[in-house]
C-alpha cells in the first residue's frame, strides 16, 4: 500500500527537485498537461520585456546584429541538439511542426521519386496526430502517392518494396505508447524506405538518439516538454548524408545561401540552414531560449538519464495509485506498462455507458471536474464506438516540475470526483472548443 508519506519521501530524495523553482506554477494547481503545453519558465516574462523594450524598442533593426537575432534559430538548435542525439549545426528551430513536416516529407518524396520511382506509398499509424496525416495527404496528392494507415502491430509487416516513406510519431499522443525507433528504422532501411520521425511527444521527455538510430528526418514542437510557450517555433533535422540533396519546397529568403545579397535566383544554403524559410518570430523564439536554459541546468543534474528515471517513477506511481485507490469506477489503462514502450504520459480509458448522456464514457466530464479542482489534464475523444480507440483521460508528467506528492494529490482528487459523482454536474458536460 503506497502512502502519502512514501510520496513525500520520494520528493525528498529527488535529485531534480530544484528545477521546479525555474517555473511559474500557479499556487494550488497540479499541472499534468505539459505534454500539451509546458509550464512557463519564470525567466520568460523578463526575457519578453527585454526583447520588446530594449532589443526591439531601443535597438530597433540594429538588434538583428547587435542582439544576435539573425543566428538565434541555429544557436537554439545547437543548444538542444545533444538532447535528441544530433550534433551542433544539424538542428534548427523555425516555423511550426506542420510546416516543417511538409518540408521534410516533400524532400523525402523527391528523393524516393529519384531513387525508387516505383514506390507509391507513405505509411503511418492510424492514430497518428491528425496534422501529420493531413500534411501527408497533401504531399501524396502532390506526388501521386498513397497514404496507408496502419495499427501499430501492422507496421513491421507493411515495410515492403511498395513503400517510399515511413512517417511515424515516436510517442503516440493518445496512448503514450513509444515505438522502437532504432529497430523500425533499421527494418525500413533494409527495404529501401526513408524514415521521418515526429518527436513532439518525446523530445525533452524520453531518450532520443536520431543519429544512433540512423533516422533520415525528424521534426518536433517546443511548446510541450521544452516549455517554449504557446505557438513557440518547432525544430527540424535532416541527416547530414541527405541534407544537401534537395531544396525543401518552401524556398524563402532565410534559407538562401546569402539572403542579404538580395539576388533574384534562389540558391539554397548548405546544411540545415536551407530548412529556414521566412523571417523568424523573434519574440517567441527568444522565450523558447528560457525553456532550453532549464534543460541546460538539468544537464548538470544527470541529464536525460535522470529525467527519464524520474518520468518512469512518476508514471509508475500514478498507475499504481489509480489502481489502488480508484478501483471499481470503470477505469482502464491505455498506456503500456513496459518502460521501453512508454512515453512520459499516462492515458486512462473509461467504460462506455457510465456517462450521463447515452453511452458516453464520462471521461470528458471527469477531466473538467478535475480541472475545476486545480488538477489539469486533458481529454482526447475516441473513434466513435469501434472499440479500438476509446475516450482518453490524458495526464502528462514533466519531470522538470512535477513531484511525487503531486501525483498522490492528483489521484486523491480523481478518487473523490469518481466517488462523489460530481463530474455528472451539467457544468462539466458542456464541451469546450478546446478539450
ChimeraX attribute file (.defattr): number of C-alpha atoms within 10 A of each C-alpha:
attribute: neighborCount
match mode: 1-to-1
recipient: residues
	/A:1	7
	/A:2	12
	/A:3	11
	/A:4	13
	/A:5	11
	/A:6	14
	/A:7	19
	/A:8	16
	/A:9	13
	/A:10	17
	/A:11	17
	/A:12	12
	/A:13	9
	/A:14	14
	/A:15	15
	/A:16	22
	/A:17	16
	/A:18	13
	/A:19	17
	/A:20	16
	/A:21	12
	/A:22	20
	/A:23	19
	/A:24	15
	/A:25	16
	/A:26	10
	/A:27	7
	/A:28	9
	/A:29	15
	/A:30	23
	/A:31	25
	/A:32	26
	/A:33	21
	/A:34	25
	/A:35	27
	/A:36	20
	/A:37	20
	/A:38	24
	/A:39	28
	/A:40	21
	/A:41	24
	/A:42	15
	/A:43	17
	/A:44	23
	/A:45	13
	/A:46	12
	/A:47	17
	/A:48	18
	/A:49	14
	/A:50	16
	/A:51	20
	/A:52	16
	/A:53	13
	/A:54	14
	/A:55	21
	/A:56	18
	/A:57	13
	/A:58	13
	/A:59	16
	/A:60	13
	/A:61	13
	/A:62	13
	/A:63	17
	/A:64	16
	/A:65	11
	/A:66	12
	/A:67	16
	/A:68	13
	/A:69	20
	/A:70	16
	/A:71	11
	/A:72	20
	/A:73	25
	/A:74	21
	/A:75	19
	/A:76	21
	/A:77	24
	/A:78	19
	/A:79	19
	/A:80	26
	/A:81	20
	/A:82	16
	/A:83	22
	/A:84	21
	/A:85	14
	/A:86	22
	/A:87	16
	/A:88	15
	/A:89	17
	/A:90	19
	/A:91	30
	/A:92	29
	/A:93	30
	/A:94	26
	/A:95	23
	/A:96	19
	/A:97	24
	/A:98	18
	/A:99	18
	/A:100	27
	/A:101	27
	/A:102	22
	/A:103	23
	/A:104	26
	/A:105	27
	/A:106	24
	/A:107	21
	/A:108	25
	/A:109	26
	/A:110	19
	/A:111	18
	/A:112	20
	/A:113	15
	/A:114	10
	/A:115	12
	/A:116	17
	/A:117	13
	/A:118	13
	/A:119	20
	/A:120	20
	/A:121	21
	/A:122	25
	/A:123	22
	/A:124	24
	/A:125	21
	/A:126	14
	/A:127	18
	/A:128	22
	/A:129	16
	/A:130	10
	/A:131	13
	/A:132	20
	/A:133	22
	/A:134	13
	/A:135	18
	/A:136	24
	/A:137	16
	/A:138	16
	/A:139	21
	/A:140	19
	/A:141	11
	/A:142	11
	/A:143	13
	/A:144	12
	/A:145	20
	/A:146	18
	/A:147	22
	/A:148	16
	/A:149	16
	/A:150	16
	/A:151	12
	/A:152	15
	/A:153	9
	/A:154	11
	/A:155	17
	/A:156	13
	/A:157	8
	/A:158	16
	/A:159	21
	/A:160	16
	/A:161	16
	/A:162	17
	/A:163	25
	/A:164	30
	/A:165	27
	/A:166	26
	/A:167	24
	/A:168	26
	/A:169	26
	/A:170	25
	/A:171	28
	/A:172	24
	/A:173	22
	/A:174	25
	/A:175	24
	/A:176	25
	/A:177	25
	/A:178	23
	/A:179	18
	/A:180	12
	/A:181	22
	/A:182	17
	/A:183	12
	/A:184	19
	/A:185	21
	/A:186	16
	/A:187	16
	/A:188	23
	/A:189	18
	/A:190	12
	/A:191	14
	/A:192	20
	/A:193	26
	/A:194	22
	/A:195	25
	/A:196	25
	/A:197	23
	/A:198	24
	/A:199	25
	/A:200	28
	/A:201	27
	/A:202	25
	/A:203	22
	/A:204	26
	/A:205	26
	/A:206	26
	/A:207	17
	/A:208	21
	/A:209	16
	/A:210	24
	/A:211	17
	/A:212	12
	/A:213	16
	/A:214	15
	/A:215	22
	/A:216	23
	/A:217	25
	/A:218	28
	/A:219	28
	/A:220	25
	/A:221	28
	/A:222	29
	/A:223	24
	/A:224	26
	/A:225	29
	/A:226	29
	/A:227	30
	/A:228	28
	/A:229	22
	/A:230	16
	/A:231	15
	/A:232	25
	/A:233	26
	/A:234	25
	/A:235	28
	/A:236	28
	/A:237	28
	/A:238	25
	/A:239	19
	/A:240	17
	/A:241	9
	/A:242	14
	/A:243	22
	/A:244	16
	/A:245	14
	/A:246	15
	/A:247	21
	/A:248	24
	/A:249	15
	/A:250	17
	/A:251	18
	/A:252	17
	/A:253	21
	/A:254	20
	/A:255	25
	/A:256	23
	/A:257	16
	/A:258	14
	/A:259	15
	/A:260	9
	/A:261	8
	/A:262	10
	/A:263	11
	/A:264	6
	/A:265	7
	/A:266	16
	/A:267	16
	/A:268	24
	/A:269	19
	/A:270	15
	/A:271	21
	/A:272	22
	/A:273	20
	/A:274	24
	/A:275	32
	/A:276	27
	/A:277	21
	/A:278	14
	/A:279	13
	/A:280	18
	/A:281	15
	/A:282	20
	/A:283	18
	/A:284	18
	/A:285	24
	/A:286	22
	/A:287	24
	/A:288	27
	/A:289	24
	/A:290	25
	/A:291	26
	/A:292	22
	/A:293	18
	/A:294	19
	/A:295	23
	/A:296	15
	/A:297	15
	/A:298	19
	/A:299	15
	/A:300	9
	/A:301	17
	/A:302	14
	/A:303	16
	/A:304	20
	/A:305	13
	/A:306	16
	/A:307	25
	/A:308	21
	/A:309	14
	/A:310	24
	/A:311	25
	/A:312	22
	/A:313	16
	/A:314	28
	/A:315	24
	/A:316	15
	/A:317	18
	/A:318	22
	/A:319	19
	/A:320	15
	/A:321	21
	/A:322	21
	/A:323	15
	/A:324	12
	/A:325	16
	/A:326	19
	/A:327	12
	/A:328	9
	/A:329	13
	/A:330	15
	/A:331	17
	/A:332	18
	/A:333	17
	/A:334	21
	/A:335	24
	/A:336	16
	/A:337	15
	/A:338	11
	/A:339	16
	/A:340	13
	/A:341	14
	/A:342	22
	/A:343	29
	/A:344	30
	/A:345	29
	/A:346	27
	/A:347	25
	/A:348	22
	/A:349	23
	/A:350	22
	/A:351	17
	/A:352	17
	/A:353	13
	/A:354	15
	/A:355	19
	/A:356	15
	/A:357	11
	/A:358	9
	/A:359	12
	/A:360	18
	/A:361	23
	/A:362	23
	/A:363	28
	/A:364	24
	/A:365	26
	/A:366	26
	/A:367	26
	/A:368	24
	/A:369	25
	/A:370	24
	/A:371	18
	/A:372	12
	/A:373	16
	/A:374	17
	/A:375	25
	/A:376	21
	/A:377	24
	/A:378	24
	/A:379	21
	/A:380	19
	/A:381	14
	/A:382	16
	/A:383	12
	/A:384	11
	/A:385	12
	/A:386	8
	/A:387	10
	/A:388	9
	/A:389	17
	/A:390	23
	/A:391	26
	/A:392	25
	/A:393	27
	/A:394	27
	/A:395	27
	/A:396	29
	/A:397	28
	/A:398	28
	/A:399	26
	/A:400	25
	/A:401	23
	/A:402	23
	/A:403	24
	/A:404	24
	/A:405	20
	/A:406	21
	/A:407	25
	/A:408	23
	/A:409	15
	/A:410	25
	/A:411	24
	/A:412	16
	/A:413	18
	/A:414	20
	/A:415	18
	/A:416	15
	/A:417	20
	/A:418	19
	/A:419	13
	/A:420	9
	/A:421	12
	/A:422	16
	/A:423	24
	/A:424	18
	/A:425	13
	/A:426	10
	/A:427	12
	/A:428	20
	/A:429	20
	/A:430	11
	/A:431	11
	/A:432	9
	/A:433	5
	/A:434	6
	/A:435	12
